[in-house]
């Protein structure tokens, strides 16, 4: 009994005792090894002798301690050795090259390149049709042709090889792709201009294929005669070439041109790929199939009821552009129907899942799948509802309480009402038929998180199946959701470009020049802004004759000289011009000839306050051969009206009581000289027939009518103009004159300010 109790007491501490015993035993053994390793007096020790004979001083045991050399060397004194200092030659560090884009530095490539084989006879017909049906789906579409026609379609990237031979053109096309695009894309799709391509399906196909595969994919065909082993891809249905395949083919491309003879360009390419890349054309790869369909002559796509046609990636042959557009419409409708089915499926899933949520079905917001409405944090963030009827809107741009519903707004309201009636009839048919009688009330607001929201109160006539009818009022809610946001690629621009500021000055502008120079000197001269100010003094014929006796701009020229002496690094050139009717285009013709083609111009006025913030936006928004910029400046109101019976502030804020953005003014402009010269060249033929165009048009109208550039017009918060009365020149065209008059009238004051002034005058007259 006692023995069992003793065993019971020792059992919990037994492992501890055993562990301590093992620990002491191992520690005693390790002490013995350490003492043996530290004994350095045993000259006869085998390990020590081996170390000395082999001169392996560093190859000792980890727990041993080195005591220096043995034997006689221990008794010798250590002799230090002086190493002379040699200065390191300073080499110029290599300049680090950084790529412009992160994707280039990381080696990220685009997915798909599209090349279209065309000719000078079909590029303006079938080529344009292909471009219109696939260019907005693909990142890059390039058309390859032997020779180019006189008139090249706008908006198409065309590469001309200079020869109409088919094999030569195919060779040059592959060579051009290897030289310019092989490092930028993973897949290359080539097709003829008589082939309709379902762009979204081609993109979906390559997204599911491995980019490192050596792949030649299309419609496999036997070689003519059957002598050649393997299959090539028929060019009519297009084909996919992987980047790895083209890189494998690149060293042998010249051999293919010299050694392979064929009557067809697709056969020639197929033989080249088979001979030198050992790859045949395949129709299916990694579970993905290349569907295609051969279309009969004069076939109607809407009547084609073939499963192969419905799944086709490409359709060939297409006889004319009209048939190309009919095919595109047919496949677009198929894709739209499939998209609607997917949306309905997702909405059903959301409804099913929302039942399990904490709040039940209330957690599924309407419309299902659209972002929830914006929730304001303060009263200043509350979104405004605009009231409208079928003919009028009660929120106007100019501040009027009511204005006519017109243009795109009228089309928007009509489309919303039509959509509402269609959805109501879809819901209640065939039991009831609803017909609109009138729109009683309409409300709309733009929600930045979801889109445009509408609330309509409709008076409807309801007819049942028996023919009985009655009038009811129905409220409906609609949402026009924001569509998919796309990033539009733009050319690369920097803020390092020098801006040439052109300042036209007439007799009436002299009194404003002093204020302009003071502001400009503070914002540009003192900050060493990368800009050059050029004065353009405009004399009428009488003033030009008296320039030697009485120069009307002598005081301004004296001010310019004073600023040049104050700022030695600054030079302010001026140009004198004689003109009876100084139009913008006539003056710009003189300026353009005196500057290089890559000059960036900013046309200013004497009332413009120029600063660095705006000049940077001028540089960024003006893109050579791509875009011109016409800023909308903030125009201050007449201070005698805006601050009637109030002290005038020294500095005015950017608020609606102080001024407005003048949409009627086109006096400021930023553009490159090369773009002006190109537009002016296109305009010259019309000027020969009607010389009055030089006076009836301004630079804005010229760019809109005679250039293919983007004309970018936007409000510019950094560009301000103070109010000053300036009469409009009646010699200018009617449109420019009316714009000038409207600008002066709008600059007097806001509607409420003018109304208060009239009200005070009427009260004063009545008393």
Residue pairs with C-beta under 8 A, 6 or more apart in sequence:
33 63
34 63
37 61
37 63
37 64
38 64
38 65
39 45
40 48
40 67
40 70
42 48
43 49
43 70
48 70
50 56
51 57
51 59
51 60
52 70
57 66
60 66
68 74
98 105
99 105
100 492
102 108
103 109
109 183
109 184
109 185
109 186
109 243
110 139
110 140
110 184
110 185
110 186
111 139
111 185
111 186
111 187
111 203
111 206
111 207
112 138
112 139
112 185
112 186
112 187
112 188
112 189
112 202
112 203
112 206
113 139
113 140
113 142
113 177
113 181
113 184
113 185
113 187
113 188
113 189
114 134
114 138
114 140
114 141
114 142
114 189
114 191
114 197
115 141
115 142
115 143
115 144
115 173
115 177
115 188
115 189
115 190
115 191
116 127
116 130
116 131
116 141
116 142
116 143
116 144
116 190
116 191
116 192
116 193
117 144
117 145
117 169
117 170
117 173
117 190
117 191
117 192
117 193
117 235
117 265
118 126
118 127
118 130
118 143
118 144
118 145
118 192
118 193
119 145
119 146
119 164
119 193
120 145
120 146
120 147
120 148
120 149
121 149
122 193
122 194
123 143
123 145
123 148
123 149
123 152
123 153
123 156
123 158
123 193
124 149
124 151
124 153
125 320
125 321
126 193
126 194
126 318
126 320
126 321
126 324
127 143
127 153
127 156
127 193
128 153
128 156
128 321
129 193
129 318
129 321
129 324
129 325
130 143
130 191
130 193
130 195
130 196
130 197
130 324
131 141
131 143
131 153
131 155
131 156
132 325
133 196
133 197
133 199
133 324
133 325
133 327
133 328
134 141
134 197
134 199
135 141
135 155
135 156
137 199
137 200
137 203
138 199
138 203
140 157
140 181
140 185
141 156
141 157
142 157
142 158
142 159
143 156
143 157
143 158
143 159
143 193
144 159
144 161
144 169
144 172
144 173
144 176
145 158
145 159
145 160
145 161
145 169
146 160
146 161
146 162
146 163
146 164
146 165
146 168
146 169
147 160
147 162
147 163
147 164
148 158
148 160
152 158
154 708
159 173
159 176
161 168
161 169
161 172
161 173
163 169
163 172
166 264
166 265
167 257
167 262
167 265
167 268
169 265
170 265
170 266
170 268
170 269
171 253
171 256
171 257
171 268
173 190
174 246
174 249
174 253
174 269
175 253
177 188
177 246
178 246
178 250
178 253
181 188
182 243
182 246
182 247
182 250
185 243
186 206
186 211
186 242
186 243
187 206
187 209
187 211
187 240
187 241
187 242
187 243
188 240
188 241
188 242
188 243
188 246
189 197
189 202
189 206
189 238
189 239
189 240
189 241
190 235
190 238
190 239
190 241
191 197
191 235
191 237
191 238
191 239
191 314
192 235
192 236
192 238
192 316
194 236
194 316
194 317
194 318
194 319
195 236
195 237
195 238
195 314
195 315
195 316
195 317
195 318
196 314
196 315
196 316
196 318
196 324
196 327
196 328
197 238
197 313
197 314
198 312
198 313
198 314
198 331
200 335
201 291
201 313
202 240
202 313
202 314
205 240
205 288
205 290
205 313
206 240
208 286
208 288
209 215
209 242
209 285
209 286
209 288
210 286
211 242
211 243
211 244
212 244
213 242
213 244
213 285
213 286
214 242
214 244
214 245
214 248
214 277
214 279
215 240
215 241
215 242
215 244
215 245
215 279
215 282
215 285
216 233
216 239
216 240
216 241
216 242
216 245
216 270
216 273
216 277
216 279
216 280
216 281
216 282
217 233
217 239
217 240
217 281
217 282
217 283
217 285
217 290
218 233
218 234
218 237
218 238
218 239
218 240
218 281
218 283
218 290
218 292
219 233
219 234
219 236
219 237
219 239
219 281
219 283
219 290
219 292
220 231
220 232
220 233
220 234
220 280
220 281
220 282
220 283
221 231
221 232
221 233
221 234
221 281
222 231
223 230
223 231
223 232
223 267
223 270
223 271
224 264
224 267
228 271
228 274
229 274
230 270
230 274
230 280
230 281
231 270
231 280
231 281
232 266
232 267
232 269
232 270
232 271
232 273
232 274
232 281
233 239
233 266
233 269
233 270
233 281
234 266
235 264
235 265
235 266
236 266
236 294
236 316
236 317
237 290
237 292
237 294
237 314
237 316
238 292
238 313
238 314
238 316
239 266
239 281
240 290
245 273
245 277
245 279
248 276
248 277
249 256
249 272
249 273
249 276
249 277
252 272
252 275
252 276
253 272
255 276
256 268
256 271
256 272
256 275
256 276
260 268
260 271
260 272
260 275
262 268
262 271
270 281
273 279
274 280
283 289
283 290
284 290
290 313
291 308
291 311
291 312
291 313
292 312
292 313
292 314
292 315
292 316
293 306
293 308
293 309
293 312
293 314
293 315
293 316
294 315
294 316
294 317
295 304
295 315
295 316
295 317
295 318
297 319
298 319
300 326
301 323
301 326
301 327
301 329
301 330
301 331
302 326
302 330
304 330
309 315
310 334
315 327
318 324
318 327
343 369
346 368
346 369
347 368
347 369
350 364
350 368
350 369
351 361
351 364
351 368
354 360
354 361
354 363
354 364
355 361
357 363
357 364
365 372
365 373
366 477
367 479
367 481
370 450
370 451
370 479
370 481
371 449
371 450
372 449
372 450
373 447
373 449
373 450
373 453
374 381
374 383
374 447
374 448
374 449
374 450
376 382
376 383
383 445
383 446
383 447
384 395
384 445
385 443
385 444
385 445
385 455
386 393
386 394
386 395
386 443
386 444
386 445
387 393
387 394
387 395
387 441
387 442
387 443
388 394
388 405
388 409
388 413
388 442
388 443
388 444
389 405
389 439
389 441
389 442
390 405
390 413
390 414
390 417
390 438
390 439
390 442
391 404
391 405
392 402
392 403
392 404
392 405
393 402
393 403
393 404
393 405
393 409
394 401
394 402
396 402
396 403
398 751
399 750
399 751
399 752
400 751
405 413
413 439
413 442
416 444
416 454
416 456
416 478
416 480
417 436
417 439
417 456
417 458
419 478
420 456
420 458
420 476
420 478
421 434
421 435
421 436
421 458
423 476
424 434
424 460
424 474
424 476
425 433
425 434
428 434
430 465
431 464
431 465
432 462
432 463
432 464
433 462
433 463
433 464
434 460
434 461
434 462
434 463
434 474
435 460
435 461
435 463
436 458
436 459
436 460
436 461
437 458
437 459
437 460
437 461
437 471
438 458
438 459
439 456
439 457
439 458
439 459
440 457
440 458
440 459
440 473
441 455
441 456
441 457
442 454
442 455
442 456
442 457
443 454
443 455
443 456
444 452
444 453
444 454
444 455
445 452
445 453
446 452
446 453
447 453
450 479
450 481
450 482
451 479
451 480
451 481
451 482
452 479
452 480
453 477
453 478
453 479
453 480
454 477
454 478
454 479
454 480
455 475
455 476
455 477
455 478
456 475
456 476
456 477
456 478
457 473
457 474
457 475
458 473
458 474
458 475
458 476
459 471
459 472
459 473
460 471
460 472
460 473
460 474
461 469
461 470
461 471
462 469
462 470
462 471
462 472
463 469
490 623
490 626
491 623
491 624
491 626
493 619
493 620
493 622
493 623
494 619
495 616
495 619
495 620
496 530
496 619
497 530
497 600
497 619
498 530
498 531
498 532
498 600
499 530
499 531
499 532
499 600
499 601
499 602
499 615
499 618
499 619
499 670
500 531
500 532
500 534
500 595
500 599
500 600
500 601
500 602
501 531
501 532
501 533
501 534
501 602
501 604
501 610
502 534
502 536
502 588
502 591
502 601
502 602
502 603
502 604
503 516
503 533
503 534
503 535
503 536
503 604
503 605
503 606
504 536
504 538
504 582
504 587
504 603
504 605
505 513
505 535
505 536
505 537
505 538
505 553
505 556
505 606
506 538
506 582
507 540
507 543
507 552
508 726
508 727
509 605
509 606
510 552
510 553
510 555
510 556
512 606
512 607
512 724
513 556
513 559
513 606
514 559
516 606
516 607
516 608
517 559
517 560
517 563
519 609
519 610
520 533
520 610
521 563
521 566
521 567
523 529
523 609
523 610
523 611
523 612
524 531
524 533
524 610
524 612
525 563
525 566
525 567
525 570
526 567
527 612
528 569
529 612
529 615
531 602
531 615
532 571
532 573
533 572
534 572
534 573
534 574
534 575
534 591
535 556
535 560
535 572
535 573
535 574
535 575
536 574
536 575
536 577
536 587
536 590
536 591
537 553
537 556
537 574
537 575
537 576
537 577
538 577
538 579
538 582
538 587
539 547
539 552
539 576
539 577
539 578
539 579
540 578
540 579
540 580
541 578
541 580
543 552
544 578
547 576
551 557
557 574
560 572
560 574
563 570
563 572
564 570
564 571
564 572
575 590
575 591
575 594
577 587
577 590
579 586
579 587
580 731
581 695
581 729
581 731
581 732
583 694
583 695
583 697
583 698
583 732
584 603
584 698
584 699
585 680
585 694
585 697
585 698
585 699
585 702
586 694
586 695
588 601
588 603
588 676
588 699
589 680
591 601
592 673
592 676
592 677
592 680
595 601
595 673
596 673
597 672
597 673
597 674
597 677
598 624
598 672
598 673
598 674
599 672
599 673
600 618
600 619
600 622
600 670
600 671
600 672
600 673
601 669
601 670
601 671
601 672
601 673
601 676
602 610
602 615
602 618
602 668
602 669
602 670
603 667
603 668
603 669
603 670
603 699
604 610
604 668
605 667
605 668
605 721
607 721
607 722
607 724
608 633
608 668
608 719
608 720
608 721
609 719
609 720
609 721
609 722
610 719
611 718
613 718
614 631
614 716
614 718
614 719
617 629
617 631
617 716
617 718
618 629
618 631
618 670
621 627
621 629
621 670
621 712
621 714
622 628
622 629
622 670
622 671
622 672
623 710
624 672
624 674
624 675
625 672
625 674
625 675
625 709
626 709
626 710
627 709
627 710
627 711
627 712
628 669
628 670
628 671
628 672
628 675
628 703
628 707
628 709
628 710
628 711
628 712
629 669
629 670
629 671
629 712
629 713
629 714
630 666
630 668
630 669
630 670
630 700
630 711
630 712
630 713
631 668
631 670
631 713
631 714
631 715
631 716
631 719
632 661
632 662
632 663
632 665
632 713
632 714
632 715
632 716
633 661
633 662
633 665
633 668
633 716
633 719
633 720
633 721
634 654
634 659
634 660
634 661
634 662
634 715
634 716
634 717
634 719
634 720
634 721
635 659
635 660
635 661
635 662
635 665
635 721
635 723
635 743
635 746
635 747
636 642
636 652
636 658
636 659
636 720
636 721
636 722
636 723
636 747
637 658
637 659
637 660
637 723
637 747
637 748
637 749
637 750
637 753
638 723
638 747
638 748
638 749
639 648
639 723
641 748
641 749
641 753
641 754
641 757
642 657
642 658
642 659
642 749
642 750
642 753
643 649
644 753
644 756
644 757
644 760
652 658
652 659
654 717
656 750
657 750
657 753
659 720
659 723
659 747
660 746
660 747
660 750
661 715
662 721
662 743
662 746
662 747
664 739
664 740
664 742
664 743
664 746
665 739
665 743
666 698
666 699
666 700
666 739
668 719
669 699
669 700
671 699
671 703
675 703
675 707
675 709
676 699
678 707
679 702
679 703
679 706
679 707
679 709
680 702
680 706
682 706
682 707
683 693
683 702
683 705
683 706
686 693
687 693
687 694
692 733
695 731
695 732
695 733
696 732
696 733
696 734
696 735
696 736
697 705
697 733
698 736
700 711
701 735
703 709
703 711
704 711
723 747
725 744
726 744
728 737
728 740
728 741
728 744
729 737
729 740
730 737
732 740
748 754
749 757
